[in-house]
Amino acid sequence: MTPGTIYLHKDFVFQDGTTKDKYLVVLGNLNDGTVLVAKTTSQGHHYRIDFGCQSANRFPAFFFPVSSGRFKKNTWICLSEFYELNENDLVQGLATGGIFRIGHLGNPFTRDLQFCAKGSDDISAAQEAMIDGSLAP
């Protein structure tokens, strides 16, 4: 899976076990089929409204205003929780209609997002290494 790709995952399972339709952005991957993603939100009550990296905030995120053309609403990519998904499950979801490819951030924005994610206090060393191994050009 290409870093920077945006997916809509129907019935995404959160860390607390609840499910909801959720936009996800690929941050990196491993050759073993593990894909690192971050979820998004358009609910901005915890976030600043200035474009780009907000990794030093209490709620780390990367903000894309609607004017950036990447999302239909002001959107924050949440960098306080990272999800490691199985690539085969994602591909199967694409084939069965449970997951939809929405678009791509573009390499410059993807790279900025990847470095922002690496600056989050909530990322593990292994997850940071996944990003390092698949940095956007």
Contact map, one row per residue, 1 for C-alpha under 8 A:
11101000000000000000000001011000001000000000000000000000000000000000000000000000000000100000000000000000000000000000000000000000000000000
11111000000000000000000001010000000000000000000000000000000000000000000000000000000000000000000000000000000000000000000000000000000000000
11111000000000000000000011111000000000000000000000000000000000000000000000000000000000000000000000000000000001000000000000000000000001110
01111100000000000000000011100000000000000000000000000000000000000000000000000000000000000000000000000001111011000000000000000000000000000
11111110000000000000000011000000000000000000000000000000000000000000000000000000000000000000000000001111100000000000000000000000000000000
00011111000000000000001111000000000000000000000000000000000000000000000000000000000000000000000000001111100000000000000000000000000000000
00001111100000000000001110000000000000000000000000000000000000000000000000000000000000000000000000111110000000000000000000000000000000000
00000111110000000000111100000000000000000000000000000000000000000000000000000000000000000000000000111100000000000000000000000000000000000
00000011111100000000111100000000000000000000000000000000000000000000000000000000000000000000000001110000000000000000000000000000000000000
00000001111100000001110000000000000000000000000000000000000000000000000000000000000000000000000001100000000000000000000000000000000000000
00000000111110000011110000000000000000000000000000000000000000000000000000000000000000000000000001000000000000000000000000000000000000000
00000000111111000011110000000000000000000000000000000000000000000000000000000000000000000000000000000000000000000000000000000000000000000
00000000001111111111000000000000000000000000000000000000000000000000000000000000000000000000000000000000000000000000000000000000000000000
00000000000111111110000000000000000000000000000000000000000000000000000000000000000000000000000000000000000000000000000000000000000000000
00000000000011111100000000000000000000000000000000000000000000000000000000000000000000000000000000000000000000000000000000000000000000000
00000000000011111100000000000000000000000000000000000000000000000000000000000000000000000000000000000000000000000000000000000000000000000
00000000000011111110000000000000000000000000000000000000000000000000000000000000000000000000000000000000000000000000000000000000000000000
00000000000011111111000000000000000000000000000000000000000000000000000000000000000000000000000000000000000000000000000000000000000000000
00000000001111001111100000000000000000000000000000000000000000000000000000000000000000000000000000000000000000000000000000000000000000000
00000000011110000111110000000000000000000000000000000000000000000000000000000000000000000000000000000000000000000000000000000000000000000
00000001111100000011111000000000000000000000000000000000000000000000000000000000000000000000000000000000000000000000000000000000000000000
00000001111100000001111100000000000000110000000000000000000000000000000000000000000000000000000000000000000000000000000000000000000000000
00000111100000000000111110000000000000111000000000000000000000000000000000000000000000000000000000000000000000000000000000000000000000000
00000111100000000000011111000000000011110000000000000000000000000000000000000000000000000000000000000000000000000000000000000000000000000
00111110000000000000001111100000000011110000000000000000000000000000000000001000000000000000000000000000000000000000000000000000000000000
11111100000000000000000111110000001111000000000000000000000000000000000000000000000000000000000000000000000000000000000000000000000000000
00110000000000000000000011111000001111000000000000000000000000000000000000000000000000000000000000000000000001001100000000000000001000000
11100000000000000000000001111100001110000000000000000000000000000000000000000000000000000000000000000000000000000000000000000000011111100
10100000000000000000000000111110111100000000000000000000000000000000000000000000000000000000000000000000000000000000000000000000011011000
00000000000000000000000000011111111000000000000000000000000000000000000000000000000000000000000000000000000000000000000000000000010010000
00000000000000000000000000001111110000000000000000000000000000000000000000000000000000000000000000000000000000000000000000000000000000000
00000000000000000000000000000111110000000000000000000000000000000000000000000000000000000000000000000000000000000000000000000000000000000
00000000000000000000000000001111111000000000000000000000000000000000000000000000000001110000000000000000000000000000000000000000000000000
00000000000000000000000000001111111100000000000000000000000000000000000000000000000111100000000000000000000000000000000000000000000000000
10000000000000000000000001111100111110000000000000000000000000000000000000000000000111100000000000000000000000000000000000000000000000000
00000000000000000000000001111000011111000000000000000000000000000000000000000000011110000000000000000000000000000000000000000010011000000
00000000000000000000000111110000001111100000000000000000000000000000000000000000011110000000000000000000000000000000000000000000000000000
00000000000000000000000111100000000111110000000000000000000000000000000000001110111000000000000000000000000000000000000000000000000000000
00000000000000000000011110000000000011111000000000000000000000000000000000001100110000000000000000000000000000000000000000000000000000000
00000000000000000000011110000000000001111100000000000000000000000000000000111100000000000000000000000000000000000000000000000000000000000
00000000000000000000001000000000000000111111000000000000000000000000000000111100000000000000000000000000000000000000000000000000000000000
00000000000000000000000000000000000000011111000000000000000000000000000011110000000000000000000000000000000000000000000000000000000000000
00000000000000000000000000000000000000001111110000000000000000000000000000100000000000000000000000000000000000000000000000000000000000000
00000000000000000000000000000000000000001111111110000000000000000000000000110000000000000000000000000000000000000000000000000000000000000
00000000000000000000000000000000000000000011111000000000000000000000000000000000000000000000000000000000000000000000000000000000000000000
00000000000000000000000000000000000000000011111100000000001000000000000000000000000000000000000000000000000000000000000000000000000000000
00000000000000000000000000000000000000000001111110000000001010000000000000010000000000000000000000000000000000000000000000000000000000000
00000000000000000000000000000000000000000001011111000100000000000000000000000000000000000000000000000000000000000000000000000000000000000
00000000000000000000000000000000000000000001001111100000000000101000000000000000000000000000000000000000000000000000000000000000000000000
00000000000000000000000000000000000000000000000111110000000000100000000000000000000000000000000000000000000000000000000000000000000000000
00000000000000000000000000000000000000000000000011111000000001111000000000000000000000000000000000000000000000000000000000000000000000000
00000000000000000000000000000000000000000000000001111100000001110000000000000000000000000000000000000000000000011000000000000000000000000
00000000000000000000000000000000000000000000000000111110000011100000000000000000000000000000000000000000000000011001000000000000000000000
00000000000000000000000000000000000000000000000100011111100111100000000000000000000000000000000000000000000000000001000000000000000000000
00000000000000000000000000000000000000000000000000001111101111000000000000000010000000000000000000000000000000000001101100000000000000000
00000000000000000000000000000000000000000000000000000111110100000000000000000000000000000000000000000000000000000000001100000000000000000
00000000000000000000000000000000000000000000000000000111111110000000000000000000000000000000000000000000000000000000000000000000000000000
00000000000000000000000000000000000000000000000000000001111100000000000000000000000000000000000000000000000000000000000000000000000000000
00000000000000000000000000000000000000000000011000000010111110000000000000000111000000000000000000000000000000000000000000000000000000000
00000000000000000000000000000000000000000000000000000111111111000000000000000111000000000000000000000000000000000000000100000000000000000
00000000000000000000000000000000000000000000001000001110101111100000000000011111000000000000000000000000000000000000100000000000000000000
00000000000000000000000000000000000000000000000000111110000111110000000000011110000000000000000000000000000000001001000000000000000000000
00000000000000000000000000000000000000000000000011111100000011111000000001111000000000000000000000000000000000000000000000000000000000000
00000000000000000000000000000000000000000000000000110000000001111111011001110000000000000000000000000000000000000000000000000000000000000
00000000000000000000000000000000000000000000000010100000000000111111101011100000000000000000000000000000000000000000000000000000000000000
00000000000000000000000000000000000000000000000000000000000000011111111111100000000000000000000000000000000000000000000000000000000000000
00000000000000000000000000000000000000000000000000000000000000011111100000000000000000000000000000000000000000000000000000000000000000000
00000000000000000000000000000000000000000000000000000000000000011111111000000000000000000000000000000000000000000000000000000000000000000
00000000000000000000000000000000000000000000000000000000000000001111111100000000000000000000000000000000000000000000000000000000000000000
00000000000000000000000000000000000000000000000000000000000000010101111100000000000000000000000000000011100000000000000000000000000000000
00000000000000000000000000000000000000000000000000000000000000011101111111100000000000000000000000000000000000000000000000000000000000000
00000000000000000000000000000000000000000000000000000000000000000100111111000000000000000000000000000000000000000000000000000000000000000
00000000000000000000000000000000000000000100000000000000000000001100001111100000000000000000000000000000000000000000000000000000000000000
00000000000000000000000000000000000000000100000000000000000000111100001111110000000000000000000000000000000000000000000000000000000000000
00000000000000000000000000000000000000011111000000000000000000111100001011111000000000000000000000000000000000000000000000000000000000000
00000000000000000000000000000000000000011101001000000000000011110000000001111100000000000000000000000000000000000000000000000000000000000
00000000000000000000000010000000000001111000000000000000000011100000000000111110000000000000000000000000000000000000000000000000000000000
00000000000000000000000000000000000001111000000000000000001111000000000000011111100000000000000000000000000000000000000000000000000000000
00000000000000000000000000000000000001000000000000000010001111000000000000001111110000000000000000000000000000000000100101100000000000000
00000000000000000000000000000000000000000000000000000000001110000000000000000111110000000000000000000000000000000000000111100000000000000
00000000000000000000000000000000000001100000000000000000000000000000000000000111111000000000000000000000000000000000000001100000000000000
00000000000000000000000000000000000111100000000000000000000000000000000000000011111100000000000000000000000000000000000000100000000000000
00000000000000000000000000000000000111000000000000000000000000000000000000000000111110000000000000000000000000000000000000000000000000000
00000000000000000000000000000000011110000000000000000000000000000000000000000000011111000000000000000000000000000000000000000000000000000
00000000000000000000000000000000011110000000000000000000000000000000000000000000001111101100000000000000000000000000000000000000000000000
00000000000000000000000000000000111000000000000000000000000000000000000000000000000111111100000000000000000000000000000000000000000000000
10000000000000000000000000000000111000000000000000000000000000000000000000000000000011111110000000000000000000000000000000000000000000000
00000000000000000000000000000000100000000000000000000000000000000000000000000000000001111111000000000000000000000000000000000000000000000
00000000000000000000000000000000000000000000000000000000000000000000000000000000000011111111100000000000000000000000000000000000000000000
00000000000000000000000000000000000000000000000000000000000000000000000000000000000011111111110000100000000000000000000000000000000000000
00000000000000000000000000000000000000000000000000000000000000000000000000000000000000111111111000000000000000000000000000000000000000000
00000000000000000000000000000000000000000000000000000000000000000000000000000000000000011111111100000000000000000000000000000000000000000
00000000000000000000000000000000000000000000000000000000000000000000000000000000000000001111111111110000000000000000000000000000000000000
00000000000000000000000000000000000000000000000000000000000000000000000000000000000000000111111111111000000000000000000000000000000000000
00000000000000000000000000000000000000000000000000000000000000000000000000000000000000000011111111100000000000000000000000000000000000000
00000000000000000000000000000000000000000000000000000000000000000000000000000000000000000001111111100000000000000000000000000000000000000
00000000000000000000000000000000000000000000000000000000000000000000000000000000000000000000111111110000000000000000000000000000000000000
00000000111000000000000000000000000000000000000000000000000000000000000000000000000000000000111111110000000000000000000000000000000000000
00000011110000000000000000000000000000000000000000000000000000000000000000000000000000000100111111111000000000000000000000000000000000000
00000011100000000000000000000000000000000000000000000000000000000000000000000000000000000000110011111100000000000000000000000000000000000
00001111000000000000000000000000000000000000000000000000000000000000000000000000000000000000010000111110000000000000000000000000000000000
00001111000000000000000000000000000000000000000000000000000000000000000000000000000000000000000000011111000000000000000000000000000000000
00001110000000000000000000000000000000000000000000000000000000000000010000000000000000000000000000001111100000000000000000000000000000000
00011100000000000000000000000000000000000000000000000000000000000000010000000000000000000000000000000111110000000000000000000000000000000
00011100000000000000000000000000000000000000000000000000000000000000010000000000000000000000000000000011111011000000000000000000000000000
00010000000000000000000000000000000000000000000000000000000000000000000000000000000000000000000000000001111111000000000000000000000000000
00010000000000000000000000000000000000000000000000000000000000000000000000000000000000000000000000000000111111100000000000000000000000011
00000000000000000000000000000000000000000000000000000000000000000000000000000000000000000000000000000000011111110000000000000000000000011
00010000000000000000000000000000000000000000000000000000000000000000000000000000000000000000000000000000111111111000000000000000000000000
00110000000000000000000000100000000000000000000000000000000000000000000000000000000000000000000000000000111111111100000000000000000000010
00000000000000000000000000000000000000000000000000000000000000000000000000000000000000000000000000000000001111111110000000000000000000111
00000000000000000000000000000000000000000000000000011000000000000000000000000000000000000000000000000000000111111111000000000000000000000
00000000000000000000000000100000000000000000000000011000000001000000000000000000000000000000000000000000000011111111100000000000000000000
00000000000000000000000000100000000000000000000000000000000000000000000000000000000000000000000000000000000001111111110000000000001000100
00000000000000000000000000000000000000000000000000000000000000000000000000000000000000000000000000000000000000111111111000000000000000000
00000000000000000000000000000000000000000000000000001110000001000000000000000000000000000000000000000000000000011111111100000000000000000
00000000000000000000000000000000000000000000000000000010000010000000000000000010000000000000000000000000000000001111111100100000000000000
00000000000000000000000000000000000000000000000000000000000000000000000000000000000000000000000000000000000000000111111100100001001000000
00000000000000000000000000000000000000000000000000000011000000000000000000000000000000000000000000000000000000000011111110100000000000000
00000000000000000000000000000000000000000000000000000011000100000000000000000011000000000000000000000000000000000001111111100000000000000
00000000000000000000000000000000000000000000000000000000000000000000000000000001000000000000000000000000000000000000001111100000000000000
00000000000000000000000000000000000000000000000000000000000000000000000000000011100000000000000000000000000000000000000111110000000000000
00000000000000000000000000000000000000000000000000000000000000000000000000000011110000000000000000000000000000000000111111111011000000000
00000000000000000000000000000000000000000000000000000000000000000000000000000000000000000000000000000000000000000000000001111111000000000
00000000000000000000000000000000000000000000000000000000000000000000000000000000000000000000000000000000000000000000000000111111100000000
00000000000000000000000000000000000000000000000000000000000000000000000000000000000000000000000000000000000000000000000000011111110000000
00000000000000000000000000000000000100000000000000000000000000000000000000000000000000000000000000000000000000000000000000111111111000000
00000000000000000000000000000000000000000000000000000000000000000000000000000000000000000000000000000000000000000000010000111111111100000
00000000000000000000000000000000000000000000000000000000000000000000000000000000000000000000000000000000000000000000000000001111111110000
00000000000000000000000000011100000100000000000000000000000000000000000000000000000000000000000000000000000000000000000000000111111111000
00000000000000000000000000111000000100000000000000000000000000000000000000000000000000000000000000000000000000000100010000000011111111100
00000000000000000000000000010000000000000000000000000000000000000000000000000000000000000000000000000000000000000000000000000001111111100
00000000000000000000000000011100000000000000000000000000000000000000000000000000000000000000000000000000000000000000000000000000111111100
00100000000000000000000000011000000000000000000000000000000000000000000000000000000000000000000000000000000000000000000000000000011111110
00100000000000000000000000010000000000000000000000000000000000000000000000000000000000000000000000000000000000100100000000000000001111111
00100000000000000000000000000000000000000000000000000000000000000000000000000000000000000000000000000000001101100000000000000000000001111
00000000000000000000000000000000000000000000000000000000000000000000000000000000000000000000000000000000001100100000000000000000000000111
